[in-house]
Amino acid sequence: MPTLVCLPLVMVMTPMTDLLQLPQNERLALAIALWDSLDDQARDGALPLDPGLCAELDRRWTAHLSNPGDALAWDEMRSQLGIG
């Protein structure tokens, strides 16, 4: 799990190009802070899913709840895919 960095509470206008130069862990902390600053309604609208994808996600979640023992650990899945 990445280490999160506390960002200063001072409001500063920083150009996007400067933000993109931040170290990876600080960019991640900023992205999480921005996402967490959204209310539920904004989050729901931020990543709209089409009905077909929603149905597939629901089907997979129901299948998992019916048989959680069939799930693979992320490390095992990466290994099977040859990416880890």
C-alpha positions, 0 to 999 in steps of 0.5 A: 500500500502506498504511503500517503503524504499529508498536504499543507492546508494552505490554499495555493494556485499551482499550475497543473504542470507543476502538480504533474511533477510531484513525486508519485506518492504525492500525486496519489495523495492529492488525487485521493484528497480530491476524490474524498472532497466530492460528495456522494452525488458528485462521485456517482456522476463522475464515473457513469456506467452504462446499463450493460456494465452495471448489469455485468458488475451486479452479476459478478458481485452476486456470483462472488457472494454465492461462492466467495471461495472461488475468488483468487488473491490479486497476487495469484491472478497477476501470476496467472496472467504473467504480469507479476 
